Amino acid sequence: MKMQTSKYLLGTASVLALLASSAATPANAQATDGLYFGGSSLASEAFRQIFDCYTGATVGGDGYTFDATFPGPGKLPTTCTTAGPVAPWLQGMYAGVGSGNGFRGFISNKPYQWFSGSQVTTVAANTLINTPFPPASPPFVDSANSTNFGNYPYPRVDVGLSDSPLPGTLAALTTVAFSFTPTTNWSTAAGALAQITLNAATQVNTYSAGSWGNPVQLPAFAVNVAIPININSSLFVINSKIPFSGNPTTGGAIQLSGAQLCAIFSGLVTDWNSTASIPYRDDQGNLQTAPFHYTNVGNGVGTSQPYVASPNSLPIKVVYRQDGSGTSFIITNYLKAVCPLIDTANTYGYQSIFNTTNLPNNSFANLITNIGNFRGPGPWSTTTTVTTSAWVPATASGGVQTAVGTTSAGTMPGRIGYLSADFVKPYAINPDAPYAGSVQNENQRINTISRPATTGSSLTFIPPTPTSADSAWSDAALTPPATNSTWADWNVYGINFAATEPNHGGIAVAGKPVLPLTNRAGAYPLSGTAYLAIYSCQGNDTNGQNLIDFLNWFYQNTLPPDPNVPAIIRNNGFSPLNALWLPRVQNGPLSPGSGVAIALASGGSVNNDGCNGVTGGANP
């Protein structure tokens, strides 16, 4: 059901006047009502900008400005302020605590479960711990409106976000909820608590459909997981790097094949000077081997050479998420799909390491465990030291961004990791964010494009851009669910090729996941989404209606739709949902009478849509 909003009624002359110059960046000091989101750090910067646009004002310290030169890092469209705020009384707050903690808070319906990091699970109970605040960027409180939005934890849970899906059954919607003292006011206008108490026992919390209705799980947008790399070393010889005005362009820091990613993330290759043979599949699906550096060609260099000349050494240090991370889920989903198909005989350990029941997973530690169990001493290691011992743990996307190393620092060269596109250049607000590489996809393998072009100065492999994310999501096999589907049907990672799917370039993909193995031209293979987990029954008319109104605006379910929403999504390196997926959201969860729409309850059970059968009072 399309909704009409007054935002679009301002005259054309005023619109043109605002477009002519950069707008001021007001703080939303008048807001009194809030929307409270928590979870995915991948989606944190994008939603901070989306909230700012929705109300036409920024949060104190978030670093964004309404600028007529939009798009660009740190910039918002001046057209967000064209007709004044959509809801000047409303402000969205976002706690980027990671996907695992995002769903922990949602399932338990307890905002103090939106804590950051993994320290809570690694200390004894009944002890003081450092207060586990979310990362400071984006800000989780508002310094410009501390009276109404200066307290953390938030007063309630409206939406939990994760880049991995919710479990598919109500019985599986459980989480270990931690007990703290206190549970409120960790941070206030008067100051922040340095420490809180982790109490004696943890509790298993089960999602209460009787209280809040069934969960609604909606993809926010199509995302790319980029491969950031620190190239600040005179030792590096990266022939596939693409210069652009003195700096690598989007995805131009290095061009890597899927085979090289499998070699790196399995611990098979541990130094950039490696000449070791790694396996790959040719266009007919035949197993071939080549030196690790076989794609290191380009810019007039036709013969590959090591990325670092021997006898110099530059270790490959993988920076990974040590907290519960949906970004970890997306990359392990890719590795599990791609790598075992290269090494079917397990000669290189890819079956043992990747084709396991503990992957894909929010915990990258599962992959590290698998590598340690297989590698040990042997042809890949001369000591008992686990191959991954030099790898670098980090918390949240900002932590990975820093640990990979910034473009202005000469330290930490050779580090490589995985980050959503909004945390790498050119999309990141951090001016020293790392550059990222481009990745070979299945369409290129099938069409005999196994290495970058040796002439010219443009990319051959696929960069992490909005266009390449949209290409991946446009695969005809990636069919959206029906409009009256349940939350489990929205698991995009669980959409597999049909049993009748023909082989792709000699490789059988029937029954395999579509996203990482799509053979669409231009598709970026490390793609996924950030999910909004929402209670289908909203119990408070004001809070619930505020949320429903925001969701209708965000999912373009207003007349006319706001072009600022897709513009901001693309400015973060992501892609809006395409013409197949978006109408299913609009005509199902956002369409009253569809049977699954998010609904309002008035003082108890209301027998309609998402409130059908709810007896416990709905989400406050």
C-alpha positions in Angstrom: 0.0 0.0 0.0 1.6 3.3 -1.1 1.5 6.1 1.4 1.3 9.9 0.7 3.5 12.2 2.7 3.6 16.0 2.8 7.4 16.1 2.4 7.1 16.4 -1.4 4.8 19.4 -1.5 7.4 22.2 -1.4 7.6 24.4 -4.5 10.2 23.9 -7.2 11.8 27.3 -6.7 12.8 26.3 -3.1 14.2 23.0 -4.3 16.4 24.7 -6.8 17.6 27.3 -4.3 18.7 24.6 -1.9 20.4 22.6 -4.6 22.5 25.7 -5.5 24.5 25.7 -2.4 25.6 23.5 0.5 23.0 23.4 3.2 23.7 24.0 6.9 23.9 20.9 9.0 21.5 21.3 11.9 21.4 19.1 14.9 18.0 17.6 15.7 17.7 19.3 19.0 13.9 19.3 18.9 13.4 15.5 18.6 11.7 13.8 21.5 10.6 10.4 20.0 13.2 7.8 19.0 13.7 4.8 16.9 16.2 2.4 18.3 18.3 0.1 16.0 21.2 -2.1 17.0 23.5 -4.7 15.5 25.4 -4.9 12.2 28.4 -2.6 12.0 28.3 -3.2 8.2 25.0 -1.3 8.1 25.8 1.3 10.8 27.1 4.2 8.7 24.4 3.8 6.1 21.6 3.8 8.6 23.1 6.8 10.4 22.9 8.7 7.2 19.4 7.4 6.4 18.2 8.5 9.8 19.7 12.0 9.3 18.0 12.3 5.9 14.7 11.2 7.3 14.6 13.9 9.9 16.6 16.5 7.9 19.1 16.9 10.7 22.2 15.3 12.0 23.2 13.7 15.2 25.9 15.5 17.2 29.3 14.1 16.2 28.2 11.8 13.4 30.4 13.7 10.9 27.9 14.1 8.1 26.9 17.3 6.3 24.2 18.2 3.9 26.2 19.2 0.9 25.2 20.2 -2.7 28.3 18.4 -4.0 26.8 15.0 -2.9 27.6 12.2 -3.6 30.8 11.8 -1.7 32.2 10.5 1.6 30.6 12.2 4.6 28.0 14.0 2.4 24.2 13.9 2.5 21.9 15.2 -0.2 20.6 18.8 0.4 17.3 17.5 -0.9 16.8 15.7 2.4 16.1 19.1 3.9 14.0 20.4 1.0 10.6 20.3 2.7 11.9 20.3 6.3 12.1 17.1 8.3 9.6 14.4 7.6 9.2 14.0 11.4 11.0 16.8 13.3 10.0 15.1 16.6 11.6 11.8 15.6 15.2 10.7 15.7 16.8 7.3 14.9 19.6 6.0 17.0 21.9 3.2 16.0 24.3 1.0 18.1 26.8 -0.7 15.9 27.5 -3.7 18.2 27.9 -6.4 15.5 25.4 -8.9 14.0 25.6 -11.4 16.8 24.8 -8.9 19.4 22.2 -7.3 17.2 20.1 -10.5 17.1 20.8 -11.2 20.8 19.1 -7.9 21.7 16.2 -8.6 19.3 15.5 -12.2 20.3 15.6 -11.3 24.0 13.9 -7.9 23.5 16.4 -6.5 26.0 18.3 -3.4 24.8 21.2 -4.0 27.3 22.1 -7.1 25.2 23.3 -4.6 22.6 26.8 -4.6 24.0 30.0 -4.5 22.0 32.9 -6.9 21.5 33.6 -10.4 22.9 35.0 -9.5 26.3 31.8 -10.5 28.1 32.3 -14.1 27.2 35.9 -14.3 28.2 35.8 -13.3 31.9 34.6 -14.9 35.1 31.1 -14.1 36.3 30.5 -11.8 39.3 33.3 -9.6 38.2 33.7 -6.0 37.1 34.3 -5.6 33.3 34.9 -2.5 31.3 31.6 -1.2 30.1 31.1 -2.7 26.6 30.1 0.3 24.7 29.5 0.2 20.9 32.2 1.8 18.7 32.1 5.6 18.8 31.5 5.9 15.1 28.7 6.3 14.3 27.8 7.8 17.7 25.4 5.7 19.8 24.2 8.8 21.8 23.5 12.3 20.6 25.7 15.0 22.2 23.5 17.7 20.6 20.3 16.4 22.2 21.6 14.6 25.3 18.3 15.3 27.2 16.4 12.9 25.0 19.1 10.8 23.4 22.1 10.9 25.8 21.4 7.6 27.6 22.7 4.2 26.7 21.5 1.4 26.7 18.4 2.5 24.8 15.0 2.4 26.4 13.7 -0.4 24.0 14.5 -2.5 21.0 12.8 -1.5 17.8 14.9 -3.3 15.1 17.9 -5.6 15.4 20.2 -5.8 12.4 22.4 -8.6 11.2 24.1 -9.6 7.9 23.3 -13.2 8.6 19.8 -14.6 8.8 17.7 -15.5 11.8 17.2 -19.2 12.5 14.3 -20.6 10.4 12.1 -21.9 13.2 10.6 -20.4 16.4 12.2 -23.1 18.5 15.6 -22.1 17.2 15.1 -18.4 18.1 17.0 -18.6 21.3 20.0 -16.6 22.6 22.3 -16.6 25.6 21.5 -13.3 27.3 24.0 -11.9 29.8 23.1 -10.4 33.1 24.6 -7.0 34.1 24.4 -4.6 37.0 23.2 -2.0 36.2 21.1 -2.6 33.0 20.5 1.1 32.3 22.4 4.4 32.3 25.8 3.1 31.3 26.3 6.4 29.5 24.4 9.6 30.4 24.8 13.4 29.9 26.5 13.3 33.4 29.2 10.9 32.2 29.8 7.2 31.4 30.4 4.3 33.7 33.9 2.9 33.5 32.9 -0.5 34.6 29.8 -2.6 35.2 29.2 -6.0 36.9 28.8 -9.2 34.9 26.6 -11.2 37.1 26.8 -14.9 38.1 24.6 -16.5 35.6 23.7 -16.2 31.9 20.2 -17.0 30.8 18.9 -18.7 27.6 16.2 -16.3 26.3 13.6 -17.6 23.8 11.8 -15.4 21.3 8.2 -14.8 22.4 5.9 -14.9 19.4 3.0 -14.6 21.9 4.2 -11.3 23.1 5.6 -9.7 19.9 4.2 -11.7 17.0 6.4 -13.6 14.6 9.6 -11.9 13.6 9.8 -10.0 10.3 13.1 -10.3 8.5 13.7 -7.9 5.6 16.8 -7.3 3.5 17.8 -3.7 3.7 19.9 -3.5 0.6 22.4 -5.5 -1.5 25.9 -5.3 0.0 29.4 -6.0 -1.1 32.1 -7.4 1.2 35.3 -5.9 0.0 38.8 -7.2 0.4 40.9 -4.4 1.9 44.6 -4.5 1.7 47.5 -2.4 3.1 49.8 -1.7 0.1 52.1 0.7 1.9 55.4 -1.1 1.3 58.1 -0.4 -1.2 58.5 -4.2 -1.3 55.2 -4.6 -3.1 55.1 -5.1 -6.8 51.4 -5.2 -7.7 51.2 -5.2 -11.5 47.4 -5.6 -11.4 47.0 -2.4 -9.4 45.1 0.3 -11.3 46.3 3.9 -10.8 43.7 6.6 -10.8 44.9 10.2 -10.3 47.8 8.9 -8.3 45.7 6.5 -6.3 44.1 3.1 -7.0 40.5 3.5 -8.1 37.6 1.5 -6.7 38.8 -2.1 -6.3 42.1 -1.2 -7.9 44.5 -1.9 -5.1 45.0 -5.5 -6.4 43.1 -8.0 -8.5 42.7 -11.5 -7.0 41.1 -14.7 -8.3 38.8 -16.8 -6.2 41.6 -19.4 -6.2 43.9 -16.9 -4.5 41.3 -16.0 -1.9 40.9 -19.7 -1.1 44.7 -20.0 -0.8 45.0 -17.0 1.5 42.0 -17.8 3.7 42.9 -21.4 4.1 46.5 -20.7 5.2 47.9 -22.5 2.2 49.9 -19.4 1.3 51.3 -17.2 4.1 53.7 -14.7 2.4 53.3 -12.3 -0.5 56.7 -13.6 -1.9 55.2 -17.1 -2.4 55.8 -19.0 -5.6 53.9 -22.0 -4.3 51.4 -23.7 -6.6 47.8 -23.3 -5.9 44.8 -25.0 -7.5 42.2 -23.4 -9.7 39.5 -24.5 -12.2 39.7 -23.6 -15.9 36.7 -22.7 -18.1 35.9 -26.4 -18.6 36.1 -27.2 -14.9 39.4 -29.0 -15.2 41.8 -28.8 -12.2 44.9 -26.8 -12.9 47.7 -25.4 -10.8 49.6 -22.1 -11.1 52.0 -20.1 -8.9 50.2 -18.1 -6.3 51.1 -14.9 -8.1 49.6 -16.0 -11.5 47.2 -13.1 -11.7 49.9 -10.5 -10.9 49.9 -9.0 -14.5 48.7 -5.8 -16.0 49.8 -2.3 -16.9 52.0 -3.6 -19.7 53.4 -6.5 -17.7 52.4 -9.8 -19.3 54.5 -12.3 -17.3 53.4 -12.7 -13.7 55.9 -12.3 -10.9 55.7 -12.6 -7.1 54.1 -9.7 -5.3 57.3 -9.4 -3.3 60.7 -10.3 -4.8 62.7 -13.0 -3.0 64.6 -13.1 -0.6 62.4 -10.4 0.9 59.5 -11.5 3.0 56.1 -9.8 3.6 53.8 -12.0 5.6 50.1 -12.2 4.7 48.3 -11.3 7.9 44.6 -11.7 7.7 42.6 -9.2 9.8 39.4 -10.9 11.0 36.4 -10.1 13.1 36.7 -11.6 16.6 33.2 -10.6 17.6 29.9 -12.1 16.2 29.9 -10.6 12.7 27.6 -10.9 9.7 30.5 -9.8 7.5 32.3 -13.0 8.7 29.1 -14.9 7.7 29.2 -13.5 4.2 32.8 -14.2 3.5 32.7 -17.7 5.0 29.5 -18.3 2.9 31.5 -17.4 -0.2 34.6 -19.5 0.8 32.4 -22.6 1.6 30.7 -22.4 -1.8 33.7 -21.7 -4.0 36.8 -23.4 -2.4 35.6 -27.0 -2.1 34.6 -27.0 -5.8 38.2 -26.2 -6.7 39.7 -28.9 -4.5 37.3 -31.8 -4.7 39.9 -34.4 -3.7 40.9 -32.4 -0.6 44.5 -32.4 -1.8 44.9 -28.8 -0.4 42.6 -29.2 2.5 39.7 -27.2 1.2 37.1 -29.8 1.9 38.3 -30.2 5.5 38.6 -26.5 6.1 35.6 -25.1 4.3 33.1 -27.9 3.6 32.0 -28.2 7.2 28.8 -27.9 9.2 30.3 -25.1 11.3 30.4 -22.8 8.3 29.1 -20.3 7.2 29.1 -18.6 10.6 29.2 -15.3 12.4 32.2 -16.6 14.2 35.4 -16.4 12.1 37.0 -18.5 14.9 35.3 -21.5 13.4 37.3 -21.1 10.2 40.5 -20.6 12.2 39.8 -23.8 14.2 39.3 -25.7 10.9 42.5 -24.4 9.5 44.4 -25.4 12.7 42.9 -28.9 12.7 44.0 -29.5 9.1 47.3 -27.7 8.7 49.5 -28.3 11.7 53.0 -29.4 10.7 53.4 -30.7 7.2 54.0 -29.4 3.7 52.4 -26.1 4.5 54.2 -25.6 7.9 57.6 -26.6 9.2 56.7 -26.1 12.9 53.8 -26.8 15.1 52.8 -23.2 15.1 49.3 -22.8 13.7 49.3 -21.1 10.3 46.9 -18.4 11.5 48.9 -17.4 14.6 50.0 -14.3 12.9 46.5 -13.3 11.9 45.1 -10.2 13.5 41.7 -10.1 15.5 39.6 -6.9 15.5 36.3 -5.8 16.8 33.6 -4.3 14.6 34.1 -2.9 11.1 35.9 0.1 12.3 38.4 -2.1 14.1 39.1 -4.1 11.0 39.5 -0.8 9.1 42.1 0.4 11.5 43.9 -3.0 11.9 44.3 -3.4 8.1 46.0 -0.1 8.1 45.3 3.3 6.7 46.4 4.7 3.4 48.5 7.4 5.0 50.5 5.1 7.4 53.5 3.1 6.3 53.0 0.5 9.0 51.4 -2.9 8.8 51.9 -3.5 5.0 50.7 -6.8 3.6 47.7 -7.0 5.8 44.5 -8.1 4.2 40.9 -8.6 5.5 37.3 -8.3 4.7 35.0 -5.2 5.1 31.8 -3.9 3.7 32.2 -1.4 0.9 31.3 1.5 3.1 34.4 1.1 5.2 36.9 1.2 2.3 37.8 3.9 -0.3 36.1 5.7 -2.0 32.9 5.2 0.1 34.3 5.5 3.7 34.0 8.7 5.7 37.4 8.0 7.2 39.9 9.7 4.8 42.5 7.2 5.7 40.4 4.1 5.0 42.2 1.3 3.2 41.8 0.6 -0.5 40.2 -2.7 -1.7 40.8 -5.2 -4.4 38.8 -6.6 -7.2 37.7 -10.3 -7.4 37.3 -12.7 -10.3 33.8 -14.0 -10.6 32.3 -17.2 -12.1 31.2 -15.5 -15.4 34.9 -14.6 -16.0 36.1 -18.1 -15.2 33.6 -19.6 -17.6 34.7 -17.2 -20.3 38.4 -18.0 -19.9 39.2 -14.8 -18.1 41.6 -16.2 -15.6 44.0 -13.2 -15.3 43.7 -9.4 -15.6 44.4 -7.8 -18.9 48.1 -7.2 -19.5 47.6 -4.0 -21.5 45.6 -0.8 -20.7 44.9 0.6 -17.2 41.4 -0.5 -16.4 40.1 -3.2 -14.2 39.4 -6.7 -15.5 38.1 -8.4 -12.3 35.0 -7.1 -10.5 35.2 -4.2 -8.0 32.9 -3.9 -5.0 30.5 -1.3 -6.3 26.7 -0.7 -6.2 26.4 -1.9 -9.8 28.3 -5.1 -9.1 26.2 -5.9 -6.1 23.0 -5.3 -8.1 24.3 -7.6 -10.8 24.7 -10.4 -8.2 21.2 -9.9 -6.9 19.8 -9.9 -10.4 20.5 -13.5 -11.1 17.3 -15.1 -12.3 17.8 -18.0 -9.9 17.8 -15.6 -6.9 14.0 -15.5 -6.7 12.4 -13.5 -3.9 9.8 -15.1 -1.6 6.1 -14.7 -1.9 4.5 -11.6 -0.4 2.8 -13.7 2.3 5.9 -15.5 3.3 7.4 -15.9 6.8 10.7 -14.6 8.0 12.6 -17.8 7.1 11.7 -17.4 3.4 13.8 -14.2 3.3 17.1 -16.0 3.8 18.8 -15.0 0.6 21.9 -17.2 1.5 19.6 -20.2 1.5 18.5 -19.8 -2.1 20.2 -22.5 -4.1 20.4 -23.4 -7.8 17.7 -25.9 -8.8 18.5 -29.5 -9.2 18.0 -29.0 -13.0 20.6 -26.2 -13.2 23.2 -27.0 -16.0 26.8 -27.2 -15.1 28.6 -23.8 -15.1 31.8 -24.1 -17.0 32.2 -27.8 -16.2 31.3 -27.4 -12.5 28.1 -28.8 -11.1 26.3 -26.1 -9.1 22.9 -27.7 -8.7 21.9 -27.3 -5.1 24.6 -24.8 -4.4 24.0 -21.3 -3.1 23.3 -18.7 -5.9 25.0 -15.5 -4.6 28.6 -16.6 -4.4 28.3 -18.8 -7.6 26.3 -16.6 -9.8 27.5 -16.5 -13.4 26.0 -13.1 -14.2 28.4 -10.8 -16.0 29.7 -8.0 -13.7 28.4 -9.7 -10.5 30.5 -9.2 -7.4 30.7 -12.7 -5.8 31.1 -11.7 -2.1 27.6 -10.2 -1.9 24.9 -10.4 0.7 22.6 -8.1 2.7 21.9 -6.6 6.1 18.7 -7.8 7.6 16.2 -5.8 9.6 14.6 -8.0 12.3 11.3 -6.4 13.3 8.5 -7.5 15.7 5.4 -8.0 13.6 3.1 -6.8 16.4 3.8 -3.2 17.7 2.0 -2.5 20.9 2.4 1.3 21.3 0.5 3.3 18.8 3.0 6.2 18.8 6.2 4.2 18.7 4.8 1.5 16.4 3.4 4.0 14.0 6.7 5.9 13.9 8.5 2.7 12.9 5.9 1.8 10.3 6.1 5.2 8.8 9.9 5.1 8.6 9.9 1.6 7.0 7.4 2.7 4.4 9.6 5.7 3.6 12.8 3.6 3.6 11.4 0.9 1.3 10.0 3.4 -1.1 6.4 2.7 -0.2 5.4 6.3 -0.3 4.0 8.3 -3.2 6.1 9.6 -4.7 9.1 7.5 -3.5 12.0 9.6 -2.1 15.0 9.4 -4.4 17.3 10.3 -1.5 17.0 6.8 -0.1 18.6 4.9 -3.0 21.1 7.7 -3.5 22.4 7.4 0.1 22.5 3.6 -0.2 24.6 3.9 -3.4 26.8 6.5 -1.7 27.8 3.8 0.8 28.8 1.3 -2.0 25.7 -0.7 -1.7 22.7 -1.2 -4.0 19.0 -0.7 -3.3 16.8 -3.8 -3.6 16.0 -4.4 -7.2 12.6 -4.5 -9.0 12.0 -8.1 -8.1 12.7 -7.9 -4.4 11.5 -4.5 -3.4 7.8 -5.0 -4.4 7.7 -8.2 -2.3 8.6 -6.1 0.8 6.0 -3.4 -0.1 3.2 -5.8 -0.9 3.8 -8.1 2.0 5.2 -6.9 5.4 4.3 -3.3 4.6 0.9 -4.0 3.1 -2.0 -4.2 5.6 -4.3 -7.1 4.9 -1.5 -9.2 3.4 -1.7 -11.5 6.5 2.0 -10.8 7.4 2.1 -7.0 7.6 3.6 -5.3 10.6 0.6 -4.2 12.7 -0.4 -2.1 15.7 -2.1 -3.6 18.7 -4.2 -1.4 21.0 -3.8 -2.6 24.5 -3.6 -6.3 23.7 -4.4 -8.8 21.0 -5.7 -7.5 17.7 -6.6 -10.2 15.3 -5.0 -8.7 12.2 -1.8 -9.4 10.2 1.3 -9.5 12.5 -0.8 -9.2 15.7 -2.8 -12.3 14.9 -2.7 -14.5 18.0 -0.6 -12.2 20.1 -1.7 -12.3 23.7 1.2 -10.9 25.6 0.9 -7.2 24.8 3.1 -6.7 21.8 6.4 -4.8 21.5 6.4 -1.8 23.8 
